[in-house]
């Protein structure tokens, strides 16, 4: 029998050795020996060095906001409207484009920092002194699907763990009764679930979705959160299921997938007691609801996401994402569409910053805003802009970044990043560093290789750190 199975006793011995190694890797945990402070997959772990931030809220603008119509003011673009671009366009373009197109919006400087903001973001302009603009970002792919995966996972070609999964894997969660990584109304397309997947990381670090882009935030719920009958009976059922699974583990050795399912069942049971309360906004004051725009049909949907993000964050969830999906892809009719998009999110964004600050949470919470890429300063179809991954803007707030500054620049028309350039890998490395994580040490072995969020690249932009 052993001979027919392949290599006889040698194969049996090898299987045993590999099993022991797999178990040892789980015990060692791989991310630079981050030590757990409590048991369980979501145990809080000590970071590599003193963190500036404890948690992240990512405000994701799906579709690609135009940097030259939001936060990257270009006087030369305004002056040269209608003229040809005086240098070469990228060798690979997503669509055919024409001459330069000025921003259709008025611009003003705001706050003590004097940061330029387009008229379509008046509420965000009121908190500009708390923002750190990163204006020299660049990626590598002009297609939505690949660019979304790059921003979320660091890879546009292969299925890799998402940023939220890596962070939760490295630091655990401060609340064992809630997921460590929550994504509110995530996009269904352009990578879909892979944008918040744990991939080959243990299942406990997979992002837990609340609704999806096809439903309003007011209707979004955790899947299967309705309690099934008596809690005591449910507990007994889970205990029996766990015993059966542990018999399987004892007979066949370590099984990360099975262990992940056990953790997931247990977390779901615990969530029933706290998740409904977090989702219930009834105890929020009318003033708070107004601050987030819940009193306005236009701003209510994204404002509700932002308020939920604050509620999850203050209860110890490590990474929360809010998604405005999929509206920023203005290949035409940019003036009206970008204005409407900004109107929907502006109040919620400013409300979140002000609320976190008033509660003393902003210093420990890193807020990140942006899309998968920017847009071209040249026109498409006369009144739109094409995809542009070569130079775009995102901003951060709180979490140990310098407030009221701009870091990096695009050229005088806003097409290419030219000064203090920051690749997506650099962005990820910097976010991890703000959380006290060395991006080169946060690794996980899969298929014989140590993987990390930043792949084999990544430079920490210490210049933006307070």
NUPAKE-747752 format. One line per field, with one value per residue (C-alpha): residue number from 1; y negated, z, x. Coordinates in Angstrom, 2 decimals. Layout:
BEGIN
seq: c(NUM_...) $
north: c(Y_...) $
up: c(Z_...) $
east: c(X_...) $
***
This chain:
BEGIN
seq: c(1_2_3_4_5_6_7_8_9_10_11_12_13_14_15_16_17_18_19_20_21_22_23_24_25_26_27_28_29_30_31_32_33_34_35_36_37_38_39_40_41_42_43_44_45_46_47_48_49_50_51_52_53_54_55_56_57_58_59_60_61_62_63_64_65_66_67_68_69_70_71_72_73_74_75_76_77_78_79_80_81_82_83_84_85_86_87_88_89_90_91_92_93_94_95_96_97_98_99_100_101_102_103_104_105_106_107_108_109_110_111_112_113_114_115_116_117_118_119_120_121_122_123_124_125_126_127_128_129_130_131_132_133_134_135_136_137_138_139_140_141_142_143_144_145_146_147_148_149_150_151_152_153_154_155_156_157_158_159_160_161_162_163_164_165_166_167_168_169_170_171_172_173_174_175_176_177_178_179_180_181_182_183_184_185_186_187_188_189_190_191_192_193_194_195_196_197_198_199_200_201_202_203_204_205_206_207_208_209_210_211_212_213_214_215_216_217_218_219_220_221_222_223_224_225_226_227_228_229_230_231_232_233_234_235_236_237_238_239_240_241_242_243_244_245_246_247_248_249_250_251_252_253_254_255_256_257_258_259_260_261_262_263_264_265_266_267_268_269_270_271_272_273_274_275_276_277_278_279_280_281_282_283_284_285_286_287_288_289_290_291_292_293_294_295_296_297_298_299_300_301_302_303_304_305_306_307_308_309_310_311_312_313_314_315_316_317_318_319_320_321_322_323_324_325_326_327_328_329_330_331_332_333_334_335_336_337_338_339_340_341_342_343_344_345_346_347_348_349_350_351_352_353_354_355_356_357_358_359_360_361_362_363_364_365_366_367_368_369_370_371_372_373_374_375_376_377_378_379_380_381_382_383_384_385_386_387_388_389_390_391_392_393_394_395_396_397_398_399_400_401_402_403_404_405_406_407_408_409_410_411_412_413_414_415_416_417_418_419_420_421_422_423_424_425_426_427_428_429_430_431_432_433_434_435_436_437_438_439_440_441_442_443_444_445_446_447_448_449_450_451_452_453_454_455_456_457_458_459_460_461_462_463_464_465_466) $
north: c(0.00_-2.38_-1.63_-2.26_-5.56_-6.90_-6.92_-4.59_-5.44_-8.43_-10.20_-9.43_-10.90_-13.97_-14.62_-14.51_-16.93_-19.37_-19.21_-20.03_-22.93_-24.31_-24.19_-25.85_-28.67_-29.28_-29.37_-31.71_-33.82_-35.02_-38.84_-39.74_-37.71_-40.01_-38.51_-38.02_-39.72_-37.45_-34.13_-33.77_-34.75_-38.34_-38.69_-42.13_-41.98_-44.29_-46.25_-46.28_-49.80_-52.59_-53.31_-56.73_-55.30_-52.43_-52.04_-53.01_-54.37_-54.25_-56.48_-54.97_-56.90_-54.19_-55.32_-57.71_-61.32_-63.95_-65.45_-68.61_-69.20_-68.47_-69.19_-69.66_-73.21_-73.90_-77.55_-76.61_-74.17_-76.93_-79.31_-76.84_-75.46_-74.08_-73.93_-70.70_-69.02_-70.25_-66.87_-63.24_-61.40_-57.95_-55.19_-53.15_-55.06_-53.82_-55.90_-58.57_-62.07_-65.55_-68.91_-70.40_-71.01_-73.52_-72.67_-73.97_-74.87_-77.86_-77.37_-79.04_-78.73_-77.66_-77.53_-78.74_-76.31_-77.99_-74.70_-74.97_-73.23_-73.15_-74.73_-71.29_-70.37_-73.28_-71.14_-69.30_-72.71_-73.61_-70.88_-71.41_-72.23_-68.65_-67.08_-65.86_-65.88_-63.37_-64.80_-62.72_-59.32_-57.00_-53.45_-51.12_-50.27_-52.44_-49.83_-49.99_-46.34_-46.17_-49.59_-48.72_-45.53_-47.45_-50.01_-47.39_-44.46_-45.74_-43.45_-43.82_-40.44_-37.88_-37.31_-38.69_-39.61_-43.07_-45.93_-45.57_-41.86_-42.45_-45.10_-42.92_-39.97_-42.07_-43.85_-41.84_-43.56_-45.46_-43.97_-40.19_-40.44_-42.20_-41.51_-43.17_-44.37_-45.73_-47.03_-48.97_-48.71_-47.42_-47.38_-44.30_-44.82_-45.54_-42.78_-42.49_-40.42_-40.17_-43.82_-42.80_-39.18_-37.57_-35.33_-32.90_-34.55_-32.73_-33.25_-35.29_-38.23_-38.33_-41.58_-41.29_-43.12_-45.07_-45.12_-45.94_-48.69_-47.61_-48.58_-51.79_-52.06_-52.32_-48.83_-47.27_-44.49_-41.78_-38.61_-35.89_-38.00_-36.93_-34.75_-31.24_-30.39_-30.05_-31.20_-28.23_-25.76_-27.66_-27.53_-23.77_-23.29_-25.25_-23.28_-20.01_-21.29_-22.37_-18.95_-17.23_-19.59_-19.12_-15.34_-15.91_-18.17_-15.57_-12.84_-14.73_-17.46_-21.25_-22.60_-26.41_-26.47_-24.35_-26.31_-29.50_-28.21_-27.37_-30.92_-32.36_-30.40_-31.57_-35.20_-35.15_-33.83_-36.58_-39.29_-38.68_-40.44_-43.61_-44.13_-45.13_-47.82_-49.23_-49.38_-51.11_-54.90_-55.65_-56.79_-59.30_-62.90_-64.97_-67.25_-64.32_-63.03_-66.49_-66.75_-63.66_-64.81_-62.25_-64.97_-65.35_-62.73_-63.57_-63.21_-60.61_-57.47_-58.16_-60.11_-57.03_-54.97_-57.51_-57.54_-53.74_-53.83_-56.03_-53.71_-50.59_-52.34_-53.51_-49.92_-48.62_-47.50_-47.84_-48.67_-50.11_-50.97_-53.13_-53.03_-55.59_-53.32_-53.48_-57.13_-58.94_-57.60_-60.74_-60.11_-62.72_-65.34_-65.86_-69.26_-68.07_-64.53_-65.40_-68.17_-65.73_-63.11_-65.60_-66.82_-63.27_-62.66_-66.09_-66.48_-62.98_-63.36_-66.64_-65.34_-62.31_-64.41_-66.86_-64.08_-62.06_-65.22_-66.24_-62.77_-62.72_-59.86_-61.58_-61.39_-57.59_-57.08_-57.30_-58.50_-57.86_-59.35_-58.63_-56.47_-53.90_-56.54_-60.10_-61.56_-63.23_-67.01_-66.52_-66.11_-63.01_-63.57_-67.29_-67.40_-64.38_-63.02_-59.64_-57.38_-58.54_-56.36_-58.42_-61.23_-61.65_-62.82_-61.14_-62.62_-61.40_-62.87_-62.12_-59.01_-60.74_-62.57_-66.25_-68.29_-71.10_-70.14_-68.91_-66.29_-65.61_-67.30_-66.58_-68.53_-71.98_-70.39_-67.58_-64.61_-62.95_-62.74_-64.57_-65.49_-63.33_-60.63_-58.02_-54.66_-52.63_-50.33_-53.41_-54.39_-50.96_-50.96_-54.38_-53.34_-50.26_-52.39_-54.78_-51.71_-50.63_-47.89_-47.34_-46.45_-44.27_-42.15_-41.71_-38.50_-35.28_-32.14_-30.64_-28.25_-28.39_-32.17_-34.91_-37.35_-40.88_-43.75_-45.73_-42.75_-43.52_-47.32_-50.12_-53.23_-54.82_-58.54_-59.70_-63.28_-63.30_-61.97_-64.35) $
up: c(0.00_0.93_-2.33_-4.41_-2.57_-3.93_-1.88_1.00_4.53_3.30_2.19_5.52_7.40_5.16_5.75_9.48_9.24_7.08_9.50_12.41_10.48_9.63_13.29_14.29_11.82_13.31_16.81_15.72_13.91_11.31_11.53_13.16_16.26_17.28_20.61_21.56_24.71_24.88_23.27_19.92_16.30_16.97_20.08_20.56_19.58_20.42_17.38_16.21_17.55_19.22_17.09_16.25_15.33_16.70_14.00_10.41_8.73_4.92_3.01_-0.46_-3.50_-6.10_-9.69_-9.39_-8.24_-10.33_-8.41_-10.54_-9.66_-5.94_-4.04_-6.55_-7.87_-11.15_-12.31_-15.52_-16.40_-15.91_-18.11_-20.94_-21.37_-24.87_-25.75_-26.54_-23.73_-24.20_-23.42_-24.26_-22.93_-21.38_-23.81_-22.59_-22.23_-21.25_-23.86_-26.50_-25.07_-26.50_-25.33_-21.86_-19.95_-17.11_-13.90_-14.17_-10.47_-8.43_-6.04_-2.74_-0.04_3.36_6.98_8.56_6.33_3.17_1.40_-1.95_-2.15_-4.95_-4.33_-4.45_-1.03_1.24_4.38_3.93_3.41_6.96_8.40_5.98_8.82_10.06_6.67_5.21_1.41_-0.53_-4.04_-5.67_-5.60_-8.57_-9.45_-12.34_-14.01_-15.65_-15.38_-12.48_-11.48_-11.36_-9.72_-6.99_-6.20_-6.13_-3.64_-1.46_-1.66_-3.17_-6.20_-9.40_-10.84_-8.08_-5.23_-2.14_1.37_1.65_3.61_6.35_6.65_6.95_9.62_11.62_11.28_12.58_15.44_16.25_17.47_20.65_20.84_20.77_20.22_16.87_13.69_13.50_9.94_8.85_5.38_4.95_1.63_-0.31_-4.09_-5.90_-8.99_-9.97_-7.80_-5.54_-2.44_-3.26_-2.18_1.41_1.34_3.69_0.78_2.23_5.67_8.26_7.77_10.97_9.18_6.28_6.06_7.36_5.07_6.15_3.13_-0.27_-2.86_-4.13_-0.94_1.05_4.25_6.22_4.97_5.28_7.82_8.85_7.01_9.11_12.30_13.37_16.46_15.88_18.90_22.49_23.17_25.45_22.75_20.20_22.53_22.97_19.19_18.69_21.45_19.78_16.39_17.93_19.52_16.18_14.43_17.13_16.71_13.02_13.92_16.35_13.74_10.79_12.29_11.83_9.35_9.06_7.08_9.63_12.55_10.80_10.52_14.23_15.03_12.71_14.33_17.76_16.71_15.07_18.29_20.36_17.85_18.41_21.74_20.61_16.83_16.79_19.40_17.36_14.25_16.09_15.83_18.01_20.94_18.85_19.49_16.85_16.73_15.92_13.23_11.69_11.87_9.64_7.30_8.31_8.11_4.34_1.78_-0.39_2.35_4.56_2.90_3.10_6.32_7.93_6.81_8.41_11.67_11.78_11.16_14.23_16.31_15.27_15.75_19.27_20.15_19.14_15.51_13.94_10.31_8.96_5.33_3.93_0.17_-2.08_-5.02_-8.08_-9.01_-9.66_-13.17_-15.17_-18.75_-19.61_-17.87_-15.19_-14.02_-12.86_-11.81_-9.68_-8.03_-7.15_-5.90_-3.63_-2.33_-1.25_0.73_1.85_4.98_6.25_5.74_7.63_10.29_10.90_11.31_13.67_15.69_16.10_17.14_19.71_21.27_21.49_18.96_15.96_17.31_17.48_14.34_10.86_8.37_4.71_1.77_-1.93_-4.95_-7.03_-9.30_-10.49_-13.81_-16.78_-17.14_-20.82_-21.94_-23.03_-25.24_-24.58_-21.01_-19.19_-18.02_-18.56_-15.95_-14.68_-12.37_-13.02_-10.57_-8.12_-4.63_-1.44_2.04_5.59_8.89_12.51_13.34_13.71_10.37_10.08_9.75_7.28_4.84_1.27_0.44_-3.13_-6.37_-9.86_-12.88_-13.62_-15.35_-12.84_-15.11_-13.65_-10.12_-10.27_-6.74_-3.59_-5.60_-3.59_-5.13_-3.78_-2.08_-0.35_0.78_2.33_3.97_5.49_6.80_8.46_9.96_11.48_13.15_14.54_11.97_9.96_6.53_5.77_8.88_8.59_6.55_6.07_4.46_1.69_-1.08_0.12_0.08_2.72_1.40_2.59_1.72_0.00_-1.97_-2.48_-2.47_-0.26_1.27_4.45_3.96_7.32_6.06_6.71_10.27_13.17) $
east: c(0.00_2.83_4.66_1.55_0.91_4.22_7.38_6.72_7.78_9.78_6.57_4.91_7.87_7.94_4.24_4.86_7.78_5.82_2.91_5.18_6.71_3.27_2.28_5.54_4.93_1.49_3.00_5.81_3.16_5.68_5.11_8.40_7.48_4.62_3.63_-0.04_-1.30_-4.34_-5.33_-7.08_-6.55_-7.67_-5.51_-3.98_-0.30_2.55_3.76_7.36_7.90_5.94_2.86_1.48_-1.93_-3.98_-6.59_-7.48_-10.62_-10.38_-12.82_-12.65_-13.93_-14.51_-14.02_-11.07_-11.62_-9.87_-6.96_-7.04_-10.71_-10.52_-7.27_-4.40_-4.78_-2.96_-2.97_-1.14_-3.91_-6.47_-4.46_-3.80_-7.32_-7.82_-4.12_-2.26_-0.36_3.25_4.82_4.14_1.13_1.66_2.58_-0.41_-3.67_-7.09_-8.93_-8.32_-7.91_-7.61_-6.29_-5.96_-9.19_-9.26_-11.07_-14.65_-14.66_-13.55_-10.63_-9.73_-7.12_-8.42_-7.36_-4.17_-2.27_-3.60_-4.29_-6.09_-9.47_-12.01_-15.41_-17.07_-15.62_-16.65_-17.07_-13.79_-12.18_-13.28_-11.00_-8.11_-5.71_-6.12_-5.30_-2.02_-2.27_-0.17_-0.02_2.72_1.04_1.37_0.39_0.98_-2.32_-5.02_-7.82_-10.28_-10.08_-6.30_-5.98_-8.51_-6.64_-3.35_-4.66_-6.32_-3.88_-0.62_-0.97_-2.98_-2.02_-2.53_-4.95_-3.25_-4.42_-5.94_-4.43_-7.07_-6.32_-2.57_-3.08_-5.45_-3.09_-0.24_-1.99_-5.11_-8.27_-9.05_-12.54_-12.86_-16.64_-16.38_-14.38_-10.99_-11.72_-15.11_-16.01_-19.27_-21.13_-18.09_-18.00_-19.27_-17.12_-13.52_-12.10_-15.12_-14.48_-10.76_-10.46_-11.18_-10.09_-7.59_-6.44_-3.87_-3.88_-6.02_-9.75_-10.12_-8.46_-10.91_-12.87_-16.43_-18.85_-21.90_-24.18_-22.71_-22.69_-26.10_-27.96_-28.25_-26.25_-29.50_-30.43_-26.97_-26.62_-24.19_-25.14_-26.81_-26.83_-30.34_-30.07_-31.39_-33.49_-32.34_-28.75_-28.10_-29.11_-27.04_-24.03_-24.48_-24.67_-21.45_-19.71_-20.69_-19.53_-16.24_-15.72_-16.30_-13.88_-11.25_-11.48_-10.71_-7.76_-6.46_-6.64_-5.19_-3.03_-3.09_-5.60_-5.63_-8.88_-10.75_-9.31_-10.41_-13.96_-14.01_-12.83_-15.47_-18.31_-17.20_-16.89_-20.32_-21.83_-20.20_-21.16_-24.86_-24.62_-22.83_-23.08_-26.78_-26.08_-23.18_-25.36_-28.22_-27.85_-30.89_-28.77_-26.79_-27.82_-29.65_-26.60_-24.30_-26.63_-26.76_-22.96_-22.71_-25.49_-28.10_-30.77_-30.30_-31.32_-28.31_-25.68_-27.37_-26.04_-22.31_-22.71_-24.23_-21.22_-18.88_-20.82_-20.81_-17.05_-16.60_-18.79_-16.87_-13.53_-14.30_-15.20_-11.80_-12.22_-8.79_-9.67_-12.94_-13.61_-16.42_-16.96_-18.62_-19.27_-19.03_-19.53_-16.26_-15.57_-16.31_-15.29_-17.90_-20.05_-17.40_-18.62_-22.04_-21.08_-18.02_-20.03_-22.82_-20.36_-18.63_-21.98_-22.84_-19.63_-18.40_-20.53_-19.83_-16.08_-15.87_-18.26_-16.05_-12.90_-14.62_-16.27_-13.07_-11.24_-13.86_-13.77_-9.98_-9.80_-8.21_-4.66_-4.91_-7.03_-5.53_-8.15_-7.30_-9.24_-8.86_-9.63_-7.81_-6.19_-6.67_-7.74_-6.09_-5.74_-6.57_-10.16_-11.99_-15.05_-14.81_-16.11_-14.68_-11.34_-9.69_-8.04_-4.65_-2.52_0.62_-0.06_-2.93_-3.87_-4.94_-4.99_-4.53_-5.67_-4.80_-2.81_0.55_0.76_1.68_-1.53_-2.05_0.71_1.11_3.71_4.78_3.82_2.61_3.80_2.33_-0.68_-1.26_-0.46_2.67_4.06_7.40_8.53_8.59_6.88_5.05_4.18_1.27_3.81_5.26_1.77_1.24_4.67_3.93_0.51_2.03_4.82_2.27_0.73_4.11_4.71_7.88_6.50_9.52_8.94_5.16_5.28_3.40_4.77_2.67_3.74_7.34_7.68_7.40_4.81_4.13_1.77_4.55_5.88_9.62_9.33_8.08_9.66_8.31_7.61_8.93_8.62_4.87_5.12_4.59) $
***
